[in-house]
Amino acid sequence: MKIEKLVPPLTLDDSKGLSIFFIGVGSAFSKKHFQTNMLVQKGAEHLLIDCGTLCSKALQSYGSSLTAIRNVLVTHSHADHIGGLEEMALLNKYSPEPIRPRILITDEYKSILWEQSLRGGCSYSEYSNGAYMKFDDYFEQINMEEIPGTIRPMFHAKIGDLDVKTFRTRHIPGGANSWADCFYSVGILLDNEVLLTGDTQYDVKLLTWMDVHYDIKYIFHDCQLFNGGVHASYEELKRLPLSMKKRMFLCHYGDAYQKFNPEEDGFLGFVKEGHFYRIDA
């Protein structure tokens, strides 16, 4: 892997191999490091993973914009992950050259995302064939196919040469005993070798299963800097075996991160905002 700081502007065909650009690395309420949204690139294709309330501002600071995004996947419906999606929908719909960004999404989550989050701001923009606007007026769905025989519901799709798998995580509400008791949230596996946990509570059983069944080279894990709540905490992640920690970067962290030394505790370190993580370099 090679880690490189962006020299603006951010372009969307920057990587011949698999690369992840961290638009932000902060927790939902970070005031220093934007939100943990990522731009995955492979060859001429790109995939925006999550589009939070600060995503548009962050992209602008890198010399890009939401209107440049053509492919998106959202992990769950907290504002730091979907808060900019309405802006993306409306900007593209009412631009001089309207487009529908492609969105990788299951039918189940498509219904949740539209009915519980996007419908209020997008549905009433105008009439479409005599009815209010619908999800498909704004986005082109790339339906994800379910993978049989997995520990959790897992789904698969491709963007160009980029292989994308999602898997259900155990995020909210806190203290739930099963992923099935939690609101819809997913983590992501890229090219069967890079694991992005998304937002999740400490879930060593899931991590271990993924590590056994796939050749995981790197893990980007969300990290809460205190115990309790609905994310894996730093102290919990420290309990993971060294063989796993030495492949793990920490992201989605709070502004007090400088009090911690992840390298000393066996991790690869905290992810850096505005940097490329070039997996195939």
Salt bridges, closest charged atoms under 4 A:
GLU4 OE2 - LYS2 NZ 3.20
GLU4 OE1 - ARG278 NE 2.67
ASP14 OD2 - ARG278 NH2 2.62
GLU45 OE1 - ARG102 NH2 3.68
ASP50 OD2 - HIS81 ND1 2.69
ASP80 OD2 - HIS81 NE2 3.10
ASP80 OD2 - HIS252 NE2 3.27
GLU115 OE1 - ARG119 NH1 2.80
ASP136 OD1 - LYS110 NZ 3.00
ASP163 OD2 - HIS156 NE2 2.62
ASP163 OD1 - LYS165 NZ 2.89
ASP191 OD2 - LYS42 NZ 2.74
GLU193 OE1 - LYS217 NZ 3.23
ASP199 OD2 - HIS76 NE2 3.22
ASP199 OD2 - HIS81 NE2 3.06
ASP199 OD2 - HIS171 NE2 3.50
ASP199 OD2 - HIS231 NE2 3.95
ASP199 OD1 - HIS252 NE2 3.38
ASP203 OD2 - ARG152 NH2 2.76
ASP211 OD2 - ARG247 NH2 2.80
ASP222 OD1 - HIS221 ND1 3.20
ASP222 OD2 - HIS231 ND1 2.66
GLU235 OE1 - LYS238 NZ 3.70
GLU273 OE1 - HIS33 ND1 3.63
